[in-house]
């Protein structure tokens, strides 16, 4: 068998493997959307859930998911950005840096249920925050921080060293070079990494079962005082997210229309994560063209 035949066989096998993966992905997403989209309506997206009656929705759970996501990103992004800048721009290549990067790799590979149990023991029990949005946001920060730090560090790595040398040659300090030259050039890839990590956090369930809780108390969306227990903005209230809601209604089996609610919720969750990924690609390309158009 000559090399050309071997090459064609290898390419065919690779195309076949890629095709199988794509077909599996399309089959899973297609099944979820086909079975769930007919259940999705404005009433379904805005109505609170009902425990023992038909016709409930996911309004509170959907709001809780976005609220938790925003809080978690507000906490984790500044820390991840600072850590990535230090590790790539300032830290020397020695054993301390190697230990820190190894710790980041270990943390990023931890199962989410382990992060949830740590959050339960530390935030819920030790710090006495209880089952609350704040406990869930801190747990999601530990879950998201290693991946976000590595993503931002990779974004800084894509910037050519000539830009750093050019900034220093113009008399800028290292900090001014990082903030005025490097970070603006890395914004598109950083934003892409942030949105992708947000999609991953949005679909998380295991870490929130033990920290944010499995209940969604009635909320008064006319009350925006964060100190009232019925306020949607209260960070100390328990908050059942959409992913936790899907797990809960399938494990308890007390909803008469549990299958319909689960299918609709799964479709909304998949669509939200797909929108996160598409938005990451679109905004990344637009920002890159705008920042490099000159």
C-alpha angles and dihedrals in degrees: 000000000000127000095258092057091046090050092051092048092049092049091048092051091049092049089048093052091047091049092051091051092049092047092051091049093047091047093052095044092042093051092049093048096043093050096039109036095070087061094051117098138141089264090052093049096049106032121093118245121265121215104203103012135072124246100050124148141203102245097123094040092050092051091047091053093054093042092051091046092053093048093046092050092046089055100039103039099064091045093047092046093051093045093049093048091050095046095048105029105031113016118095119233099255139119093282092058090045091053091049092050091047090051090051090051091049093048092049091055096051115116112251091237089061090052088049093052091048089050090050093051096042108030102025100037109019099038091033094227090138125205098328145136089256092056090049092048091052091048091050088050091058089045095049103033100080094048093044092048091051091046093053091045090054089050091054089048091060092062112096116246089230088074090055091047090048092053092049091046089056090057098259119144119240091258092049090048091052096046099038103032113017103039096047089051091048096046096100095053092040090052091048091053092047094052092046091051089047089056090051092050092046092061096045118121113154096063092049098049089072098037114028093034136228100268132086111201119207111278130207105216090192090063111076097168103122091208094063116089092223093051116108089222096056104119093195097063123096113258128197109204127209095259092048089047091056091051093045100051091048093049098044100040096199097123114093090213097035093135093053093046091047092049093048093046091049091051091051091048093050092046091050092051091046089051090051091054095045091047090051092054095042097046092043092055094043093050092045092052092046095048094044098039092099 
